[in-house]
Amino acid sequence: MKNRYKQRDLSWLDFNERVLLEAATSDVPLMERFNFLSIFSSNLDEFYRVRMPSLVFSDHKNKNAHARKILNTVQMRIDSQQEKFGLLLRNQLIPELNAEGIEILYQKPLYHTLSEELGEYFYTEVLGLLEIVPLKRNRIKKFFAKNNVLYQVIVCEDQNEHQQYFIVNIPTDILSRFYTVYRVGKQMICFLDDIMKNFLPSVIRHYTVKKILNIKITRDAELDLQDEYEGDLAEKIERQLKKRDLGDATRLLYERGADEITLDHIIKCLGISKKNIVEGGAYHHLKDLSSLPVNRTDLLYKPLIHISPALKDATSVLETIGKEDLIIHTPYHSYNTVLKFFNEAATNPEVNEIYTTLYRVAGNSKIARALITAARNGKKVTVFIELKARFDEENNLRWAAEMKNAGVKIINSIPGLKVHAKVALIVKKVSGKQTKHALIATGNLNEITSRFYTDHVFFTSHKKITKELKNLFSFLTERRKPFGHEEIKFDNLLVSQFNLQKQFLKLIDTEISNAKNDKPAGIILKMNNLEDMVLIEKLYEAAEAGVKIDLLVRSICCLNPEVPSLKNISAKRIVSRYLEHGRVFIFKNGGIPKVYLGSSDWMNRNIYHRIEVCCPVYNEKIKNEVMAIVDLQLNDRRKATAVNHPGDIWNEQTKIKTSDSQTGIYRFLSKNSS
């Protein structure tokens, strides 16, 4: 009997395995395959920081067989994937790179012929950055503070043959993880770890070095903001950020070959539970593979030539939006349209008000700079910046302070809620008449991530939509939870905490009714994650009523399409060159399709703990364009796999030699823009 639901962490591990398998795919350029290994490793680090603490806590709290089974299954899956990772790197990618004249010295002694150059590098560039500290109880606290920093444990014997231990940082915060040496037309890449192992024995005086082991600790990333209802939230987040890298250890990754006595000494000195130690390979933190010093454009994807969307008014985005709705699809379309939207607003004398939400802000954000310029130009600028965006808190705090100093009205996080909506509103006044222009996006207002995330940015001057968006911004300025779902009436926008879940349920009910009455019925949903049981149960009900449901869910999918009664549900994920990130919701609606796009996944957090905005697409041309893009994704036979079977990538590729959907979308949009 198939489980009715897929456990969320196991579903996420299916996604990460699919990322790993992309690194094994021969039609992907070689250095991009290394990049997929890097993404896999980075994803796993975040899993240990964010999800593993919850799994361990659940096991401790519940003390039942189910919680223990999940934790054990998760660990077994991770161990299996790590083994595949190592085999793929050693047996495929490194040999293929070697055939290109680039040798990575991986798990092998450094060549004697390199000693002089590597020694010079170690003694002049590396040694001065090393903090070598005796590894003893109660003497390590100040030193061992950072999360995901690489360390080496030096196992020594003194003159009396007593075992002694030292711990030393691998200074990748300052130096590259890799060092290149060129010999007779060949590039050789050495790990900094190995250079240190080779030369550290000469530094540890009065001791005989027996062994040097690589280790890495991953720590809980959760911020303790339980008292966020009172006081200055920004100050509290700043204080908690200083403590984040001191969180409880969720994993000690150690190099294979460590003996029990050494391991016991390490975990006692560092205050780590034995159940959190994990044996790894010779190298940790292999997200660094994305920074391999290989300058070969022929081993990378060909650069994308961005498509410029046609504007009704060639000189003004705002004038174009005033005439008709506009949409861009990143990264295929140039993000310049979004930048022009904010730049025009900042300098156009007819614009007097600007409102926007910011969730993950670019490090050197052009959008934030434009908002600062707008405020200095005397415009009323209101920015809701989410300070609780995980791992972006520090950057968001910095931008919030800078914008506030320039005169921007900053609204910080709402206690008990995150604002994840990606929306903006420009208010113009021409001859005493007010007009509004809205931006509603599926992804962050971030010109950096727009280069490799697939998203949709929708612009409209639809009077009812812009009025509702203005009402939402008025509510956000109050920094509170809604008094009730009916506090603000939204007839067009779908806004979580108000009507989003209710309206999606209603839209599914309409499809159920149409199926029962022999009218055209169908649902197509594209999102990053699907978890909410209320919406999943309604999809099950629709499938059992005869509604055909097609799902494109990139990551977590708790809906299980393999339940025997659910023959009408197909669930796929796409992993390809760009990260699939857009959220699109299509309902057949008796032959007159309804299309929505916006920021919301169907996770519990999106539905119950965030402000999300999804917008209807009324423009028929844009609606057809969005549906055509999603249709290309549904028919992808190269990069799409069943959510429960990431290994199906091999079966699909050997059967059909067609272009993947991302290539197809680029061609489609290029043709439409010409």
N, C-alpha and C positions, 0 to 999 in steps of 0.2 A: 504494500500500500504506500503510494507516494505521499510524503508530507504535504500538507496543504500550503505551508509557507516555507520559504527558504530562509535559513538563519542569516542575518544581515552580514556578519563577519565572514562567514563561509562564502557568501555571494561576492563580497568584496575581494576575497582571495581568488575567486574565479576570474575577476577582472584583472587582478595583478598578474595572474598566470598568463592571461591573454596578452598583456604587455610584454611579458617574458618571451612568449612565442613569436611576437613580432620581431624580436632581436634575432630569432633563428630563421627568419624568412629570407630566402635567397634573393628575392627581387627588391629588397630594401638595400640602399647603398651601405657599404661596409661601416663607415664611421657613424651613420645613423643607427646602425644596429648596436654599436657601443652606447649610443645615446639612450636607446630603449633599455639596455641593461642599467644605465644610470637612473632612469626614471623608475624602474622596478625597485632598485635599491633605496631610492629616496622615498618612494611610497611605503616601503616596508618600515623604514625608520619612523615615518609619521604614524603608521599603524601601532608601533610599539609605544609611541608617545601618547597617542590619543585613545586607542581602542583597547590595548592590552590592559591598562589599569582597570577599566570597567569589567573586563572578563575575569581578571583575578579577584576583584572585589566581589563580583557575583558568586564566584566559587567559594570564597571565604564566608560570605554572608548567608548564602542559601545552604551550603554544605549538602547538596543533593547530587544524585547521580547524573541528572540532566546537565547541570552547570559544569560539573567536572568533565562530562563527555564532550561538551562544546569546547572547553579549554584544551582538552587533549587532542581533539580533532583539529583545531586551529593550529596547534603546535606541530602536529604531524604533517599538515598541509604545508606549513612554512618550511619545515625541514626538507620535505620533498622538493619544493620549489628552489630552495637554496642549493640542493644537490644538482638540479637541472641547470641552474645558473652557472655553477662551477664547471660542469661538463661543457656547456655551450661556450664559455669563455676560453677554456683551455684547449678544447678539441676542434673548435670551429673558427672563432673570431681571431684569436691570436695567431694561429697558423696562416689564416687568410691575409692578415695584415703583414705577416712576415714575408709572404709571397710578393707583397708590394714594396719590399725593401725597407720595411719598418719593423724592427724587432722589439717587443716588450719583454724585458727580462723579468719574467713572472715565475716565481717559485723556483728560481735557479740561482746559483752563486754568481756574483758579479765577476765579469771577466777580469783576469789579472792585468790585462793590457789597459784596462780603464782605471786602474788604481790611482795613478798619479793625478789624473784630472779630477776624479771623484774625491780624492783626499783633499785636494786644493779647495774644492767646493765645500766640503764638510767643515774644514778648519777655518775658512774665511767667511762663509755665509750661514752655516747651520749652527755651529757650536755656540755662538753668542746668543742664540735664541732658546737654548735648552735650560729647563729648570729640572735639575736632577735632585730628587728628594728621597731621603731614606723612607722606606715603606714600613712604618711602624704604627701601632695603634695610637690614636689621639694626636698624631703629628701630621695628618694628611688633610684635615678639614679645609684649611684655607686654600691649599693647592688644588684639590680636586673639586672644582666648583662647576665647570662647564659641562653642558650636555653635548653629546655627539662629538667630543674632541678625541682625537686619537692619542693613545699613550703606549709606551712600551714599559714592560716590567723587566728589570735586569736582575737575574738570579746569579748571585755570587757566592764565593767562599772566602772567608778571611784566612789569615795565616794559621789559625787553629782549626781550619776546616769546618768552621761554623757557617751555616747558611745565612746569608744576608740578602736583603732585597732593596732595590731602588725603583722609583717610578719617574719617568721622564716624558714630557710632552713631545709629540711630533708636530712641529710648528707650521701646520698647513694654513693657519690663519694669516701668516705672513708670506710663506714660501709656497711655491707650487708643489703639489703632491708628486710631481714627476720632474725628472731632470734628463735632458737629452745630450747624448754624445754622438758625434758623427765620425765614422771610420770608413774610408774607401767607398764613398758613395752610399753608405748604409746608415740609417738613423737607428740608434739604440736608445730605448726609453727605460730609465731606471726609476723604481719607486723610492721616494725619500725614506720610507721605512727601512728598505734594504741598505741604503747608504749609511743610515744611522747604525744599523746592526753591525755593519762591517767595521766602523771606526770607533764606536762607543767604547769597546774594551780598552782602547788606548787612553781613554779619559778617566775610567774608573780605577784610580790608583790604589795600591795596597790591597787589592782584591783580585781574585781570579774569576773572570766572567764565565759562567757555565752555560747560560742560556739567556736569550732575549725574546720576549713574547709580546706580540701586539694585542692590545685590548681596547675596547670601546664601551662606554656606558651610555645607555639611552634613559632619559628621565621623563617622568610624567609632565605633560605640558599644560595641564589644567590650571587656570588661575582661580584663586579663592576669592570670589566676588559676591559672597553670600549676603554681605551687608551693603549692596550697591544702592539700596533705597535711600540711604542717608549720606550726606556729605558730598564732597567733590569726587565724582566718579573718575575723572581723569587722573587725579592724584592717587587714587586707590589703585588704578591700573598700573601707573608708573611704579608704585611700590611693589606690586605683585610681579611685574616683569623682572625686577631685580632678583626675585626669588625663584623664577621659573626654572633656571638651570640648576637649582638646588633641590628640585622636586625629588620625590621618591624614585629610586632606580627601578625601571621596569625590565631592564635587560643588561647583563654584563656579557658582552661578546668577547670570547677569548680564543686565541690561536690554538689550533689542534696540536697536541703534544705536551700540554701543561700537565704536570703530575698533580696528584691529589694534595700533597703537602703544600705545594705552591698555590694552588687554587684556594685552599682553605685559608692560607695566610692573606691572600688578596681580598677575599670577601669579608674576612674579619676586620682587616684594616680599613676597608672602604665602607663597612656597614651595609653590606648587600646580602639579601636573603639567598640562600643556596638554590632555592627553586627558580630564581630569576637568572641563573647563569646558563649561557648557551654556547656550545662549541661551534666555532666557525672555521673558516679557512685561514690561510696565512695573511690575508689582507681584509681589512674592514672598511666601511664607509666607501663602498665602490660607486656611490653616486658621483665620485670624482672622475669616473671614466669619461664623463662628458667634457672634461677639461684636458683630455690627452693632447699633447702638443703635436698634432698632426695637421699640417697645412696643405691639404690636398682637396681642392674643390671637386675633383672628379670622384671622390669617395663620399660626397654629400648629395642631398637632394639638389636639383637645379633650383636656383633662386626663382621665387614667384614674382611675376610682373603683375602688380596689383591693377585691378580694373577700376577705372574711374566711372562712377555712376553718372548717367546723363541728368543734368539739372535743367528745369524749365527756364530758370534765370541763371545764366552762366556765371554771374558774378556774385550771387547771393543765395546761400542755403535757406535763410529765413524767408526770402521772397518766394523761392521754389515751394517750400512747405506751405506757404500761404495759399498757393494755387492748387496743389494736390499733395496727397500723401507720398512719402518717399521711404524706401527701405534700402539698407546696405547689409551685405552678408560678409562678415569677416571670416578668415583673412583674405578672401578672394577679392573683395572690394577694398579700396584704399580707405584707411581710417581717417583720412584728411577731412572727410565730410563732417565727422563728429567734431574734430578740432575747429573747423570753420564755424560750426554751429555755436560753439562757446566763444570763439574769438570775435565773431560778428556781434554777439550779444554784449560782449565786453565794451565794444567801441561804437556801436550803433546808437546815435543820439535819441532814436525813437524808443529804445529799450529802457525801461525804468525799473524792472524787477526781474531777478533771476533766482530760481529755486532748483536745487539738485540734491540728490543723495549720493554719497560716496561710501563704498564698502572696502575695496582694496585699491589704494591709490598708488600710481606709479611713483618710483623713487624720485624722479625729476619731472613730475607731472605737468604737462602743458595745459591740461584742463584746470588744475589748481592755480597755475600761474594766470590763466585768463580770468578766473574768478577774482583773484587779487587785483588784477588790472581793472576789472569792472567796478569793484568797490572803490578803488582810488579815483575812478572816473565819476563817482557820485551816484552810482546805481545801488539800489537796495538788493543786496545779495544774501541769500539765506541758504546755508549748507548744512544738511544733516549728515554728519560723518560718524560712521559706526566704529567706536573705539574698541569694541569687543570682537573684531574680525580676527580670528585665530591666526597667530604668527605675523599679522600685520599691525598689531596694536601700536608698536613703537613708531612706525612710519606714519600711521594715522594721527597719533598724538602730535608728532612734529608738524605735520601739515595743518592740523587744527589750530595749533598755536600761531603758526605763521599767517594763516588766513585771518584769524581773529585780530592779530596785530595790525592788519591792513584795513580793518573795518568790516570784514565779513561777519555776518551774524552766524555764529556756530551753535548748532544744536547737537549736543552729545547724546550718547546712547540712552535709550529708554530702559529704566529698571525692569528687569524681568523679560525683556524682549530684545531681539536683534532686528535691525532694519536692513533687510537684504535686497530690497527693491532697487532696481537700476533705472531711475527716472529723473527727468529734468523738465523744467517749465520756464519759458521765456515770455514775459509780458511786455507788449509794445503799446504805445499810445500814439495814434496818428490822427491829427485833426480832432482831438477830443474823444476819439473812438478807441476802445481797448481791444486788442487782439492777443491771442495766446497761441504759442507754438510748443508742442510737447515732444519729448524724446522718451521712448520706452524701449529698454534693451533686455536681452536675455543674459548678457554678461556684464562684467564690471566696466565702468567708464575709465579705461586704462589703456593707453596707447601701446604699452609694451606687450601685455598679454593678448591684445588684439592681433598680434602677428602670428600666434600659433594656437589660438582658441577659435573654433568655429562658433560664431554667434550671429544674432540678428539684431539690428538697431533700426527701430521703426520711428519715423517722424510723422506727426500729424497736427493739423490745426482744427480737427473736428471739435465743434463747440461743446458738445456734451462730454466728450472725453477730457478735454482740457479743463472744463469746469470741475469735473470730479477730481482731477489731479490736483487742482488748486485747493479743493476741500481737504484732500489728504495731507497736503503740506501744512495747511492751517492746523490740522490735528497734530501733526508731528511736532510742531513748535511747542505743544503743551507737555511733551515728554512724559507721557503716561500711557497706561493700558486703556483700551476702550471700556466704557461703562457697560457696553453690551454690543451684540452683533449688529443691532439696528441703529446704533448711534449716528452713523453716516450712511445715507442711502446711495448705493452704487448700482446704477442700472446698466452700465456699460463695462467699467473696469471690474476685474475680479481681484479683491484685496483680502489677503488672509487676516484673520482676526475680525473680519466683517462678513464677507459673503463668498470667499473663494471656494472653500470645500462644499458649501451648500449648492453653489451654482454648478460646480463640476458634477455633483451627484444628480442634479436636475438634468444636466445635459446628457448624462448616461441613461437616466430614466427615459428620456425622450427617444433615445436609440432603442431601448428595450421595447417601448410601445410601438415604434415603427416596425421593428422586426416581427412583432406579434401580429401586426396589421398588414404584413407583406409590402411594406414600403421600404425604399432603400435605407439601409442601416449599416453603420460601420464606425469604428473608432480607431484613430491613429494617434499614438502618443509618443513623443520623443522627449526624453529627459535624462538627467544624470543619475538619479536615484529614485527608487520606488519602494516605499516602506509602509505607508499609512494603511492600517488594516481596514479602516472604514471604506476607503476608496478601492482597495484591493477586493474586498468582499462585493462591492457594487460591480466591479469589472467581472468577477466570477458569475454574478447573477446575470449580467448582460450576455456573457459567453454562453451560458446554459440556456438563455432565451433565443439564441441563434444569431447574436450580433457578432460579426467578424471583428476581431481586435488585433491590431498590429502594434507591437511595442518595440521601440528602439531605446534601450536603457543602457547607458554606457557602463555604469558601475554597479551599485547595489540594486538588486532586484529581488525583493522578498516574495513577490508573486511567483508561484511555481507553475509554469505552463504545462508541466508534465502530469498534473493531476488528471486522471482518466476522463473525467467529465468535462474537461476544458479543451475540447478539440478545436474550438474556434479562436484560440489565442496563440499567436506567434510572438516570441520575445527574442530579440537579437541585440547584440552590441557591436559597435564598430570601433576598432582601434586602428589608427592609420597615422599618416604624417602629422596631421593636426589633431589637437584634443577636441573631441566632440563635446560641445558645451551648450548648444542652443536648446531651449525648451519650447516645443511646439505642440499644440493640442488641436486635433482636427476631428470634427463630428460630421457625419454624412448628412444628417438632418433631413431625411426624406428626399434627398437629391439637391438640396440647396445648402452646400457645406458651410459650417461655421468653423472659423479658424481663429485661434488665440495664440499669442506668444508672450513670454514674460520671464520673470526671474525664478519662478517657483518650481522646485522639484516636488515630488509627493512623499517627502520624508516627514516623520513626526515633527521634526524641528521646524520645517517650512510651514506646516499646517497650523501648529499649535503654539509655536514659540517665536515666530518671526512676522515681520510685515513684508509681504511679497505683493507684487503687482503683475497681473497678466492683462493683456489688452486685446480686444477683438480687432480683427482686420476686416474692415468694411470695403476697402478698395478692391474691386474684382481682379484687376491686373496683378496687384501685389498678392492677393489671396492665391491666385493660380500659380504665381511664381513660387510661393512658399510650398504649396502642395507638390509642385513639380520637383523641387529640391528634395523633399521628404520621400517622394516616390523613387528617386534615384538611390536614396539610401536604403529603402526597403528592398530594392532589387540588386544591391551590392552582392556579388558572388566571390569577391576576392578578400575583402577585409571584414565582412560581417559574419558573426558566428552566433549560434544559439547561446543564450546567457548561461545555461547550465553546462555547456560543453565547449570550453575555450579551445580544446584541441581540434575541433572541427575545421579550423583554418586550413589544415593540410588537405582534408577531403575536398573542401570547396575549391582550393587553388588547383588541384590536380584535375578536377572535372572540367572547369570552365576557364578559359583564358580571355577574360574581358577586363576592361578598365575598372578601377575601384570607384566608389561613389564620389570621393573628393575630387578626383580627376574629372569625372563626369560633370560635377557641379561647376567646376571652373570653366569647362568648355561651354556649358549651357549659359552661364552668365556672360561669358565673353561674346557669345553669339547674340545674346539679347541686347548687349550694350552697343553693338556695332550698327 
